[in-house]
Amino acid sequence: MFSNPKFRMVSIGTAVSKLFVKSNCQRFKLFQRKLLLRSYNTIKRKTAKDENFLSKYLYNKIKAKGPITVADYMKDVLQNPVSGYYISKDMFGESGDFVTSPEISQIFGEMLAVWFLNEWSKIGFPKPLQIIEMGPGRGTLSSDILKVFSHFKALHNVSLHLVEISPVLSELQAKSLCSSSFLTNNMSNPIYREGISHQGISVYWYKQLKDIPDGFSIILAHEFFDALPIHKFHKTYAGYKEVLIDIDKIESEEIKFRYVLARQDTPMLKVLVKPNENREHVEVSPDSMLIYEQICRRIVSSGGIALICDYGHDGTGTDTFRAFKKHKQVDPLVQPGTSDLTADVDFNVIREVAYNYGDIIYLGPIKQRNFLHRIGIEYRVNALKENMTDKKQIDNLIACYNFLTDEEKMGERFKFCALVPSTLKKIIDMHPIVGFM
Ligand SMILES: C[S@@+](CC[C@H](N)C(=O)[O-])C[C@H]1O[C@@H](n2cnc3c(N)ncnc32)[C@H](O)[C@@H]1O
């Protein structure tokens, strides 16, 4: 019934790769590369117009393989290289699907920057310093952090490293952060974009954390892990079963999907659900676990501090897989690719990964309102207020402050945790990490 877009891609790819085999002439290779890019862009243009591309893609996949895991579904919907939600558009702000703390007010990034500067100062400002941000969105948080570091003249021997899968967002980040930037166009180089920030430091873009060179690092992940795929399990009379996604029906040309339970125990069920588990729904993200471990390895071997901020719970959350479109919660299975998919971060898993890795001190989780208050957000708000004369500006500042800290807004649902190497224990005992104690 539906043409298979994946097959179309493969045939164009095969045609071009056949050309590659025929010649090793450099100019011809350049020509071929342009051809490949043009074919890819044509597919992208066509599919960008086709809002149902992902529905058809998933339909074909499920027809061929049977029901897929929620993790597979999330990965395709969010990260599909042609039409994935994160790959093809800017989804932030009022006209987008959701808003994040750094986008609400510069105060948020400023407070985090001051926190990092304070913790970095306690160990004598080791250099060179790599600031790493995972999933930087529009680049607003890194931009606010660099402004504060620059204000304190703390950017000597510092570089910025961004982990981002979206070509569209990496371009937006470059525009917001850099005075100049370029795509490296070198398949063997894990750095796919490079630039110089407005403050004059080097900025690099990668697809994966593990590609960033070792070195003392400040690592920041804000609303990054909630976008990574989860496996979902449901408690039944016959024990836990993995939740899968199947085709439901086709109604007025629209493909509908539905949840089903796996009949047999899946490999992920055996590995991810603990014997003493008791929650009705269990959601686990092995992709996130892998990155938590990479963060631990990095800060134990090269030194550093990591701050993870996200929607989350401490091992008690159950059914949190959801979708957002135009600031409203919608059904994650309707029109895949047109809404953001997310699941709460399980901070207890971060703690466990850190504990199992060893030589790591884990702090948190703590609610955003408590963290921001403890690190002195009121002082910053008051200082800004004193320099304002316009009532509208003051009202706006207060509204932003409330949005970041109110229990019903972002103050309660967002949590923070920090990871530091246990070699810093003596220093931390003398000067506890601010915000967590
Ligand atoms: C919800 S947004 C958060 C953006 C930003 N941190 C903020 O708080 O405004 C998630 C970000 O992570 C990126 N992202 C999602 N999955 C990713 C992955 N697997 N690898 C790298 N980046 C990813 C998205 O493209 C986007 O920039």
The ligand as a Tripos MOL2 file, in Angstrom:
@<TRIPOS>MOLECULE
LIG
   27    29     1     0     0
SMALL
NO_CHARGES

@<TRIPOS>ATOM
      1 C1         14.9430   19.0270   24.9140 C.3       1 LIG1
      2 S1         16.2620   19.6520   23.9990 S.3       1 LIG1
      3 C2         17.1390   20.5350   25.2720 C.3       1 LIG1
      4 C3         17.9370   21.7020   24.7630 C.3       1 LIG1
      5 C4         18.7060   22.5410   25.7650 C.3       1 LIG1
      6 N1         19.5930   21.7530   26.5780 N.3       1 LIG1
      7 C5         17.7790   23.3610   26.6140 C.2       1 LIG1
      8 O1         17.5820   22.9950   27.7830 O.co2     1 LIG1
      9 O2         17.2360   24.3600   26.1420 O.co2     1 LIG1
     10 C6         17.2840   18.2430   23.6650 C.3       1 LIG1
     11 C7         18.5550   18.5550   22.9220 C.3       1 LIG1
     12 O3         19.3290   17.3590   22.8220 O.3       1 LIG1
     13 C8         19.6210   17.0710   21.4410 C.3       1 LIG1
     14 N2         19.6320   15.6160   21.3210 N.ar      1 LIG1
     15 C9         18.5830   14.7880   21.4440 C.ar      1 LIG1
     16 N3         18.9860   13.4940   21.3420 N.ar      1 LIG1
     17 C10        20.3220   13.5300   21.1520 C.ar      1 LIG1
     18 C11        21.3200   12.5170   21.0000 C.ar      1 LIG1
     19 N4         21.0010   11.2350   20.9870 N.pl3     1 LIG1
     20 N5         22.6030   12.8950   20.8480 N.ar      1 LIG1
     21 C12        22.9360   14.2090   20.8620 C.ar      1 LIG1
     22 N6         22.0350   15.2080   20.9990 N.ar      1 LIG1
     23 C13        20.7430   14.8830   21.1510 C.ar      1 LIG1
     24 C14        18.5110   17.7710   20.6990 C.3       1 LIG1
     25 O4         18.7850   17.9690   19.3510 O.3       1 LIG1
     26 C15        18.3940   19.0500   21.5050 C.3       1 LIG1
     27 O5         19.4210   19.9460   21.2090 O.3       1 LIG1
@<TRIPOS>BOND
     1     1     2 1
     2     2     3 1
     3     2    10 1
     4     3     4 1
     5     4     5 1
     6     5     6 1
     7     5     7 1
     8     7     8 2
     9     7     9 1
    10    10    11 1
    11    11    12 1
    12    11    26 1
    13    12    13 1
    14    13    14 1
    15    13    24 1
    16    14    15 ar
    17    14    23 ar
    18    15    16 ar
    19    16    17 ar
    20    17    18 ar
    21    17    23 ar
    22    18    19 1
    23    18    20 ar
    24    20    21 ar
    25    21    22 ar
    26    22    23 ar
    27    24    25 1
    28    24    26 1
    29    26    27 1
@<TRIPOS>SUBSTRUCTURE
     1 LIG1         1 GROUP 0 **** ****
